[in-house]
Amino acid sequence: MKRQAVVILVVTLAASGSASADSSNPPRPKSKALAVSISLGATLIPVGIGGVLMASSSTGMYAGAVLIGAGAAFGPSLGRVYAHDNKPFSLLPLRLAGAGVGCAGYLVAVSEALDEYETNEGLLIVGLVGFFAGTATVITTAVIDIGRAPKAVERYNQPAVGAKWQLRPAYFATSQALGANLSIEF
C-alpha cells in the first residue's frame, strides 16, 4: 500500500511539471522574556484599566468589569500562545470556575452584609470563603500560566529531531493542473 502511494505521488508530481525544491529559512527563535512580558501585560493592563473605569464612575462599571474579567481570564495564557504552545488555554476552565465561585461568593457576602433586617452570619462567612477561594484560584492559575511561558518558548526553540514532511493538494496555475505539493524539512 505504501509503495502504491509513493508511485502515485511521484507520478502526480512529475505530471504536474511544477515540482520544485526550495530551502526555507528556519523559524526565528522566540524570547522567554517577551513571552512573560506578553502574559503580564495582557493581564495587568486590562485589569488596571478596568479597575480605573470601575472606580471612576457608575457608567464605566460594566466596561471595567468586562476588561478585568477578560484580562484575568485570557491574559496569562497569551505568552504561551506567542510560543506556539499546543495547549495554551489548558488552565482557562479552572480559572473561569474560580472566577464564578469568587463572584458568587462576593454576591452572597454583599447581599448578607447589606441586609437591613437580619444578617445571617453563616451565609456571610460562606460568601467570604467562596470569594477568597475563587480569587485565590484565579491568581494561582494565572501565576502558573505565566510561569509556563518560558518553558513553552524552550520547546518551540528546540530544533526538530528528524525530518518533517507535509503533503498538500495543489493547483499549478502555469500548467493549469492539479497536483500535490510535497515539503520535506531536514
N, C-alpha and C positions, 0 to 999 in steps of 0.2 A: 504494500500500500504506500509506503514512504517513497519507494522508487518511482511509482506512478506519479505521485505528487511532484517529485523533483523533475521528472521528464516533462510534465505539463507546464510547470513553472518555467523551465528553460525554453521550451518551445514558444510559450507566450511572450517571454522577454525577447527572444530572437525575432519573432514575427512582428513585434511592435516596432522594431528598428530604432528604438529610442533608449535602449539600455545604456546606462552610464554609471560611472563610479565617481563619487566625489568625497573629498575628505572634509568633514565638518569640524569646526573648532569645538573642543570640549567646553562644556558649560563653565562659566566663571565661578570660582569658589564663593561661597556666601560667608558673611561675617556673623560671628556669635554675638558681638556687641550690638550690631544692628538688629538682630533678631530680638534680643532682650529689650532694646530701645523701642522697637515697634510694639512689643507686648505692653510695656509700661506706658508708652504714650497713648496707645489705643485704649488703655484702661483709665489712666488718670486724667487725661484731658477731657473726655466726655463726662466723667464723674465730677470733675471740678466745675465745668461749665454748668452742668445740671444742678449742682449744689448752689451756685450763684443765682441761677434762674429761680430755683425754688425759694431762696431766701429773699429775693428782690421784690417779688410781687405774687399775688394770688393767681394772676393770669399766666405767669410763667411756671406755675407749679406742675402742671401736667407735662409740659415740654421738658422741664427739668427732670421729672421722674422717668420719662422715656429715655433721655440721654444717660441718666445714671444706670438705668437697667440695661441698656444696650452696651454701654462701656464696660460694666461689670460682668456681663454675660459673655460677650464676644471678644472684647479687647485682649484678655490674657492669652487667647489662642492664636492671635494673628501673627505672632513671631514664629509659631510652628507652621502657619500657612506660608509665610515667607520662605521657610526652609524646606518646603515641599514635603512636609511630614505626611505619612499615609493616613493618619487618624488625628488631625489637629483638634477636632472638637470632641474628643473622647470623654472629657470631663464636663462637657456642657450640660448633659442631663442632670448630673449631680448638682451642678451649680444652680441650675434652674429650680430643682427641687428645694435646695437650700433657700433660694430667694422666695419661693412660695411659702415655705414654713415660716421664714422670717416675717414676711408681710402679714400672714395670718396671725402670727403671734403679736405683732405690733397692733393690728386692728383689735384683737381681743383685749390687750392690755389697755389701749387708749379708751375703748368703749367702757371698760370696767372702771378706769380711773375717773372718767368724766360722768359717770352715772350719778345723778343728783340724789336719787332716793336711797339706794343701798349698793355699796361696793362689795362684791364677792371677792374676798382676798385670795381665795383658792384659784379662781379664774384669772385674777390679775397675775399671780405667780406663774401659772401655766402659760399665759400670754408672754410674759417676760422671758421665760425659759425658751419658748418657741422662737421668739425674736432673736435672742442671743445665739441659740443653736443654729438657726438659719444663717445668721450673719457670719458666724464662725465657719460654716460650711462654704459659703461663697468666698470668703477671704482665703481659706485654706486651699480650695481648689484653684483659685486664681494664682496663688503663690506657687503651687505645684506646676501649673501650666507654664508660667513664666520661667520657672526653673528648668523645665524640659526643653525650652527653645535652643539652648546651646548644644545639647546632645542631638537634637534634630538636625542642626547645621552640620555637626560632625558626620552624621550618617550621610547627609547629602554630599558633603565634600569628599567622602571616601571614593577612591577610584573603583569602577565596576570590575568585578572579577569575571574573566572570561569574555566571550563575545556576546554582544546583544544583536538580535536581528529582528526585523519588523517587515511584514509583508502586507502591502495595502493595494487595493484595486486602484487603477489609474486610468486617466484618459489622456492620450498623447495627441495634442491639437495639431502638431505639424504633420503627422501621418494620418490623422483622424481615425485612430484605432484605440480600442480598449485593450488594457493590458494590466500588468501588475508591477508594482514598484517594490523592489527588494532593497532594504537598507541593512547593512552589516557594519557594526562598530566593533573595533578590537581594542 
